[in-house]
Amino acid sequence: MSEYIVSRDKLSHNIEELKKLANGVPIWAVIKGNGYGLGVLPLSELLYAHGIRHFCVTEASEARILRENGFSDVQILMLRSICDAETLSELMDLNVILTVGSALSAQAVEKAAAGRADIAQVHLKIDTGMGRYGFDPNDLSQIISVYKDHSHIAVSGIYTHFNCAFCDDQLTDQEFSAFSAVLSALHSQGIETGTAHCCNSSAFFKFPHMHLDGVRLGSALLGRVSFQTKLRPVGFVQTQVDELHHVRKGQSTGYGAIWKAKKDRELAIVPIGWYHGFYVSCKEDRSRKRDCLRGIFSNIKAMLKPPCATVEIGGKTCRVVGAIGMLHCAVDVTGMNVKAGDRVTVQISPLHINGIKIKYK
Ligand SMILES: *Cc1c(COP(=O)(O)O)cnc(C)c1O
């Protein structure tokens, strides 16, 4: 059986580490994408046990899981503008704070709330660079209109989402300035903006002065940020050797026969493949010339020194040989005295996990 084992201790360590750095500023735990693969409910339960009372979702179903499992005293923020009346109604039933990111989305929320004689709680989203949801920071009159002209909308917060916090400090600074300018303009009109927030995990670490009234953290909970921190990775796949397979010199394993044994080899067949997320990475972007160039260089590098997937058996790192299949891979264990049933540890990004049970330990 294959399981993705999540260490409660390591996750707890990360949460406490982040709380220390947040220094009293509330953490809004982002639990989208099935809790970044760790499961909405078990992840949220652990977060709750560590005092987290603010959650961000991108689906009504995630909010439903929380509300139906006793999370009645937490704030839940929907991170997308929603225009569909049915979903809006469901979100209001679940007492979720909505995002309003345009005049149109304000109209949809106003209509849905008026239709049920309700007042929708919302945070406004300002688009400072991501270019998806959010008001143009220069459209102040539209932004002010949400506060003033909608009797079924109560705005309790305002936020933006940086697009380059992981890679471009200067741009992030400019985006923060644009956001701050909106806040100042609203304050000068006597408008209370409530909870202002802008940091995701990267910005949280890099720009403490941007923490404002809340920080939205997802990847950092899992210890997945692109620079050195005290955070720890929280999980790994545990499975077992299904079969041992002897190949003689010249024989191959896997589709396409891309690998051939130079000498007799002993292979362990492990029931983990790309379907489960093994050796799968985020889609590479090749829409700019410079990304294409980078792609060419990394292909040349791969040609000179082929990248190699590995797993761990009996505390030893072992090379995967041949093409990784949908559900299986073959591992060179020559001379290691490995037996069927021996335990195998595999590193997989939880974001890509498919078809593997998540188990907290
Ligand atoms: C996903 C998301 C986050 C969390 O980002 P991380 O980098 O994973 O911390 C924060 N805010 C918004 C709007 C998001 O969509």
The ligand as an SDF file (V2000), in Angstrom:
LIG
                    3D

 15 15  0  0  0  0  0  0  0  0999 V2000
   -2.5820   30.8270   -3.2840 C   0  0  0  0  0  0  0  0  0  0  0  0
   -2.7460   32.1850   -2.7490 C   0  0  0  0  0  0  0  0  0  0  0  0
   -2.0130   32.5920   -1.6250 C   0  0  0  0  0  0  0  0  0  0  0  0
   -0.9800   31.7230   -0.9470 C   0  0  0  0  0  0  0  0  0  0  0  0
    0.1840   31.7100   -1.6890 O   0  0  0  0  0  0  0  0  0  0  0  0
    1.4870   30.9290   -1.1510 P   0  0  0  0  0  0  0  0  0  0  0  0
    2.5800   31.5040   -1.9530 O   0  0  0  0  0  0  0  0  0  0  0  0
    1.2600   29.4900   -1.3940 O   0  0  0  0  0  0  0  0  0  0  0  0
    1.6040   31.2570    0.2950 O   0  0  0  0  0  0  0  0  0  0  0  0
   -2.2590   33.8550   -1.1190 C   0  0  0  0  0  0  0  0  0  0  0  0
   -3.1580   34.6870   -1.7040 N   0  0  0  0  0  0  0  0  0  0  0  0
   -3.8600   34.3250   -2.7900 C   0  0  0  0  0  0  0  0  0  0  0  0
   -4.8280   35.2830   -3.3720 C   0  0  0  0  0  0  0  0  0  0  0  0
   -3.6780   33.0670   -3.3570 C   0  0  0  0  0  0  0  0  0  0  0  0
   -4.3860   32.7090   -4.4450 O   0  0  0  0  0  0  0  0  0  0  0  0
  1  2  1  0
  2  3  1  0
  2 14  2  0
  3  4  1  0
  3 10  2  0
  4  5  1  0
  5  6  1  0
  6  7  2  0
  6  8  1  0
  6  9  1  0
 10 11  1  0
 11 12  2  0
 12 13  1  0
 12 14  1  0
 14 15  1  0
M  END
$$$$
